Amino acid sequence: LAIAGPATPALADAIDGDWCQSDGRHFSIRGPDIVTPAGARMQGDYARHFFTYKPPAPERGAGGTISMRLVNENTVHLSYGEAAAAAEVWERCSPSTSALPGRPAA
């Protein structure tokens, strides 16, 4: 006889995903691939809980390195250069309405 535990959603344990800022900026990470807040598609240095890349001009931080650290399943700290003390807090984006499956036709 198997005992079922409470149903809980799987929590992300990697930096992969879509990240949002309250001012409307967002970026996406999929392994070493990133789509930057300005829309550039490029690659960076990926680790399960960390990501770094060199943003192209004219993006903020161009010429330097942007570092990201996964704090928990819903929060990333993003730093420009060595300014870890001034890290921006980014939240995992909510699923968009258009991403929800449609209802079956009646």
HELIX and SHEET records of a PDB file:
HELIX    1   1 ALA A   84  ALA A   86  5                                   3    
HELIX    2   2 THR A   97  ALA A   99  5                                   3    
SHEET    1   A 9 ARG A  41  GLN A  43  0                                        
SHEET    2   A 9 ASP A  33  VAL A  35 -1                                        
SHEET    3   A 9 HIS A  26  ARG A  30 -1                                        
SHEET    4   A 9 GLY A  17  CYS A  20 -1                                        
SHEET    5   A 9 GLU A  88  ARG A  92 -1                                        
SHEET    6   A 9 THR A  75  TYR A  80 -1                                        
SHEET    7   A 9 ILE A  66  ASN A  72 -1                                        
SHEET    8   A 9 PHE A  50  TYR A  53 -1                                        
SHEET    9   A 9 ASP A  45  ALA A  47 -1                                        
END                                                                             
